[in-house]
Amino acid sequence: MASSSSSFRILCILLLCCSIAFGSDPSPLQDLCVADTTSPVMVNGFVCKDPKLVQKNDFFFSGLHLVGNTSNAVGSRVTPVAVAQIPGLNTLGISLARVDYAPWGINPPHTHPRATEILTVIEGTLQVGFVTSNPENRLFMKVLQKGDVFVFPEGLIHFQRNVGYGNAVAIAALSSQNPGVITIANAVFGSEPAIPSDLLAKAFQVDGKIIDQIQSKF
Ligand SMILES: *[C@@H]1O[C@H](CO)[C@@H](O)[C@H](O)[C@H]1NC(C)=O
């Protein structure tokens, strides 16, 4: 009796692990699978190029010391280092980004559909937060200083704002070779073609004119 209940518990834990693993990048089945971006074959990720043709530079990127240009409407710039920049990241389930923030610049509310993010502040002061899913929609928000680290769980809407006096810089690691980004405002108000404004007026419980105004900005 005790052993069957403990094997049931182990089965439950295994099932839980599986469902978590399937939400993210699958584990690699070989040492390396450098992306062959020229292949016409479509797979989940990229097909591997011939291992004999793999070079050290397939695992290399240079430029994360460079300051991103924050002269834009939100005052921030993300420099991604994912499979598109390092083909050797293919199948490895990990990537990186540098984020620059002008004073009071924001990285607007967005989600990564395929990755948890762990962010380290390397310069300045950032207010960061994420919101849990329905029905709680609970906000977790905190002010971070240089050296502080914060986690944004996979799929949840999150944001950052530079609340310091100078520029701010963060390095984010993400648990996917290709985390994807859905910026909420761009997706909802800037889709192509546009979501009907009367639909959005009802969704946001405001006058259609307000929706037209927001849509005109995206
Ligand atoms: C930064 O971006 C702005 C807007 O696109 C552009 O006008 C400016 O020349 C850029 N600055 C640098 C240093 O590239």
PDBQT file of the ligand as one rigid body, heavy atoms in Angstrom, charges set to zero:
ROOT
HETATM    1  C1  LIG A 301      19.716  56.673 -32.736  1.00  0.00    +0.000 C 
HETATM    2  O1  LIG A 301      18.445  56.530 -33.349  1.00  0.00    +0.000 OA
HETATM    3  C2  LIG A 301      17.907  57.754 -33.814  1.00  0.00    +0.000 C 
HETATM    4  C3  LIG A 301      16.451  57.483 -34.248  1.00  0.00    +0.000 C 
HETATM    5  O2  LIG A 301      16.378  56.391 -35.120  1.00  0.00    +0.000 OA
HETATM    6  C4  LIG A 301      18.790  58.283 -34.934  1.00  0.00    +0.000 C 
HETATM    7  O3  LIG A 301      18.272  59.503 -35.418  1.00  0.00    +0.000 OA
HETATM    8  C5  LIG A 301      20.200  58.488 -34.393  1.00  0.00    +0.000 C 
HETATM    9  O4  LIG A 301      21.050  58.861 -35.426  1.00  0.00    +0.000 OA
HETATM   10  C6  LIG A 301      20.725  57.217 -33.753  1.00  0.00    +0.000 C 
HETATM   11  N1  LIG A 301      21.966  57.498 -33.059  1.00  0.00    +0.000 N 
HETATM   12  C7  LIG A 301      23.062  56.784 -33.266  1.00  0.00    +0.000 C 
HETATM   13  C8  LIG A 301      24.250  57.182 -32.466  1.00  0.00    +0.000 C 
HETATM   14  O5  LIG A 301      23.105  55.843 -34.031  1.00  0.00    +0.000 OA
ENDROOT
TORSDOF 0
